[in-house]
């Protein structure tokens, strides 16, 4: 079982260039046959849960009809020609089934229905699919049912359609935190396998969240989840990341939020890139940010022709792009481009500028109770002049689109630059320009009609991951402008 280490800060998150994505076709498998109906081409054995052993154990033959344990041989990377159905037990109650710890099951497909729950615990795996040349059978998690990956693994080339709930959550193995995983090839996942006679073609795995379905990343205690080996999650329903949950995406993996879907970030967790390669998020559905803390989508985000509806109700949201579409930001909310590892009182104190994402710009809405309950902001990094009033310009120009009416309710703008500022000593004065007009340092609290913007603080970082990075924080009554930071 692969163990992922949770980064202490978001500075470990790597961003990459967006690759061209081919959107998934509509859910051809969503219009499935009735429960426990493998395809007509299936010539294997159908095994159905009965629960007659009065236990939740997958490994007890008395719980199955016929009385045989699915994939009893546990041969790595070779799929048993068996289709497993888990619904109600003999007492007509929804089945509760648990795969044994540190075991991996390899079957042709599975159907979880009638309110049942199947748990894949820490160290265990559920691999669904067929060897090359054989017909692949679809798998299902039906409405009202749940497949729980409790630090377990789901893999294989059988497409899994979720109309109920697929719940990802993490766990601990000794002192190590372990994440739940969705992958494709077991060979790529488990390097101890010397040959894969029945393994999937790498990149062949897909999870489809139906319109009624939910992919829940539960970080209540520790909710790490990983996408690996080209796995694709195609979401037509709801992807919800709660508490400290996060998704770590390896190169080649894709997360596609289709039209009508919802990405809900209900805590400080986010979506991050691990390792090399191209991981990407294609976003057509809505994005909602709730809960405390700043959520960072640290993989390249691709939008369609029409920008999705984005709303920050609580906390903050930052996207890995050069521009972010206009979002409705609640009072005291924060929104922008790039990442931030510490954001008390809506000031981004520790922006996460990196070599691959060298510039951060975020805007924090007013915290004043008399401020508007919602504002609309958009931010973009654009090509700027090489110099302004004789001073070399750092990075790109930050274009902020926001309400223009004069108000005493200030916003908080944070600009950060990676090692492009190398060589600047601590305390260096970095001139800030609003529409090429130099703005002043704040010597007193508050702004006036004439002094609509002022530099609150500026510093060159010397901490781990931030050495030579420059951070500038500005407060402004009218943030709508093209902002430049020079040296």
C-alpha positions, 0 to 999 in steps of 0.5 A: 500500500502506497503511503503519501506524506501530507506536506506541512505547507503548500509550498510542496505543491507543484503546478504544471502547464495545462495539457489538452484534455478530451472531455469524457463522453456522456455517461453511457454506463449511467443507464445501467441494467437492473441491480446485479445484471452483468452484461450479456457477454459475461461468462463467469460466475455471479456471486451474491451476498447473503450475510448468513454468517451474520458477520460483515466479513468478505472472507467468510464463504457462508456470507455468499451464494454460492458459498465461495469467497470472491477471489479466494486465491488473491492472485495479484494483477489477475482478475477472477472471472467473478461478478459480485453483488452486494445488496440486502442480507438474509434479514432483509436489511442493507448489507454491511461488508468489509474486505479483510485488512491488508488484502486485495480482491481482484474481480470482474466487477461489482454492484453495491445497491439497496442501501448497502455499504462496502468498506475497503480498509487501510492496506486493502484494495478492490481491483475491478476489471478484465485482462486485455482482450476480454470484455470489461464489465461496468461496476456500480454504487447505486443510489443510497449505497456507499463504497468507503475507501478507508485508506484503501485502494480502488483500481482496475479498468472496470468503469465505476458509476456512482449514483450513491456515495463514494467516500474517501478518507485517510487513516494511520499505519503506525506513525504514518498517515495513509491516504485512500487511492484511486488508480488504474494499473496495479503494476504501476501501483505495486512495484513488488509485482513482477508481471501483470498477466491480467492487469489493466492498460495503464490509464484505463481506469475511470470513476463516473459520478452520476448526477445523483451521486457524491464523491465525498473526500472526508477529512474529519480526522485525516482525509487524504486521497490520491489519484494515480496512474492516469485515473480519471474522475468524471463528475456529473454530480457532487464532489465535496471536500470536507474539513481537512480533506484533500486530493493529491493528483499525480501526473496524467490524472484528470478530474472533470467537473461537467456542466451541472456538477458541483465542486464544494470545498467545505474546509481548508483542504484543496486539490494538489499536484504531486510528482511530475507530469500533467495533472489537470482539472477541467471545470464546467460546474459550479465551485463553492467555498465554505468553512474556515481557511484557504482552499487551494486548487494547486493543479492547472484549471481549465474552463470552457467558453463560459466561466463557471459560477464561483462563490466564496461564502466563507474562508478563501479560494485560490486557483492555479491559473494566470486569471480567475473568473469573476466570483461572488465573495462574501464579506471577509472572504478571499479570492485570487491566483496562486496559493497561500499557506497562512491567511489570518484575518484575510491577509495572505501572510505567507503566499506560496510562490513557486518556480512553476507558479512564480506569482501570487495575487489575492484579494481579501474582501472587507471584514467590516460589519458595515461592508457589503455582504457580497462583492464580485471580484476577478483577478488576472496576471497580464503582460506589463511594462518592463519598467515603471518610472525607471524602476524594473517591474517584477513579474506580470501586471496584476489586473483586478476587476472589482466594484468601482464605487468609492467606499470606506470598506477596504480590500486587502491585496497581497502580491508575492513573487518567487525567486525573481526577487533574489538578491533583495535584502530584507526590508527592501522598499518595493514601490507599488503602482496603481495604474502607474501612480505610486502609492504611499506607505500606510502611516495611519489606520484608514484611507481617505478619498484622496489616498485610496490605496496604501502599502501596508507591509512588504518583506523579503522572505527568509523562511523555508521555501520562501527565501528571497521571495517578496511579499507586498500587502496593500489596502485599497478602497478601490482595488479595480486597477492594474497593479505593478510592483517594482524593485 
